[in-house]
Amino acid sequence: MWISKSKYEIEKLKAIQRIEYLEELICPGGNHDYKIIKRELIGGTGHGDEQEIRQYKCSRCGKMIYS
């Protein structure tokens, strides 16, 4: 089954809006309850110049972010 690009873009936009709507229901106002689930040190020479990458997950909606 082939789908036109414009129809695909419309369906993609609907899906994104639906995800945002459901996220707003679970975590109103963007007040997520993030918990650190993973830490990782990247790069560096071993003299304290590494970068720490943290992975957070909201305990209510499951949204994940990296910083």
N, C-alpha and C positions, 0 to 999 in steps of 0.2 A: 504494500500500500504506500503510495506516494503522498506526501503532504507538501503544500506550498509553503514557501518561506514566510509569507505574511501570516498564514494560519498558525505556523509554528511559533512565531514571535508572540502572537496573541495568547496562545496556550501557555507559553513560558511566563508571560506577564501575569496571567491569572494565577498560576502556581506560586509565583513570588508574592503576590498580594495575599493569597490564602495563607501562606506561611507566616507573613507579617501579622495578619489578623489573629491567627491562632497563638502566636508568640505573645501578642498584646493581651489576650485573654488569660494566659497562664502567668505572665509576669507583667502586670499593668505598669505603664509609665516607664518601661525599660529598667525596672528595679530587679535586676538579676541577683541571685545569691551564688556568686562564683566561688568555687573551691579549687585549689591547686591539685591537679591530678598527675602532673609529670614535670620534672625539671631536667634540663639537659645543658651541659656545658659544651660550647662549640668553639673551635679554633683556639688560638693563643699559643704561646710558647711555654706555658707552665710557670710563668712568673706573675700570675695575677691578671693577665690581659685577656682572659677568656670571656666570651659572651654567654650569659645565662638566658636560655629560652624556657619560658614557663607555659604550660598548657592548663587552661582553666575550663571548668565545666559548671554550668548552672545546675544546681541540685533540683530545681523545680521543672525547667523546660528542657534541659539537656543541651542547650546551646553551648558550643565550644569556641574559645578564642585563644590566640597565641600572643604572647608579648615577650 
